[in-house]
Amino acid sequence: MKQKYIISIDSAGKHILIKEFAEIDKEIYSLLCKETYATDAVAAAVKKGENSLILLLRTKNLYPPITTAEKIAERVEDLLKSKSNETIEVFIDDVDSLSRKDSLIEMIEDIDEESPELDEMLDDQVDDYEENVGIKNINASIKVDDDEIIDDNGEV
């Protein structure tokens, strides 16, 4: 799915407006959400850092994935720095995100190939436990007679 975010500042410079659109047909976008933020609050969040800005920009209605939120936050910062009434567009294509996910999976698979086998690790731990703890030397106060077998009803 393709998405488009339009970020603008009102003529008075008091509010930042973010509109979220989704592509419903080739090159035809539909408005999903519109959020307005006080410019002073956005500027204060920018001073605190990118995470604070992302927390401010994410709302109940506008909650993009973190990679998208980072791109939007970056563009909002650019808009504040420019101090103009320009409009900025951010285009997101989920196909790009999926291809990035595939490369991350390949990296994880490479790491798994280099790690020791789970069975080998478990065998080592069992051997260490038997040697160091001495399971065979347990002194119990209850003695069980090996000759007597009790069934489910409690009868011998």
Residue pairs with C-beta under 8 A, 6 or more apart in sequence:
1 22
1 23
1 94
2 22
2 23
2 91
2 92
2 93
2 94
3 20
3 21
3 22
3 23
3 64
3 68
3 91
3 92
3 94
4 20
4 21
4 22
4 23
4 29
4 89
4 90
4 91
4 92
5 18
5 19
5 20
5 21
5 64
5 68
5 72
5 75
5 89
5 90
5 92
6 17
6 18
6 19
6 21
6 87
6 88
6 89
7 16
7 17
7 18
7 72
7 75
7 76
7 79
7 87
7 88
7 89
7 90
8 16
8 17
8 79
8 85
8 86
8 87
8 88
9 15
9 16
9 17
9 39
9 79
9 84
9 85
9 86
10 16
10 17
10 85
11 85
13 39
13 83
13 85
14 38
14 39
14 40
15 36
15 37
15 38
15 39
16 36
16 37
16 38
16 39
16 42
16 76
16 79
16 80
17 34
17 35
17 36
17 37
18 34
18 35
18 37
18 57
18 62
18 72
18 76
19 31
19 33
19 34
20 31
20 32
20 33
20 34
20 62
20 64
21 29
21 30
21 31
21 32
22 29
22 30
22 32
23 29
24 30
33 61
33 62
35 57
35 59
35 61
35 62
37 56
37 57
39 80
41 56
42 53
42 56
42 57
42 76
42 80
43 80
45 52
45 53
45 55
45 56
46 52
46 53
46 76
46 77
46 80
50 70
50 73
50 74
53 73
53 76
53 77
54 66
54 69
54 70
54 73
57 69
57 72
57 73
57 76
58 64
58 69
64 72
64 92
65 97
67 97
68 90
68 92
71 90
71 92
72 90
75 88
75 90
78 88
79 86
79 88
129 135
148 156
149 156
150 156
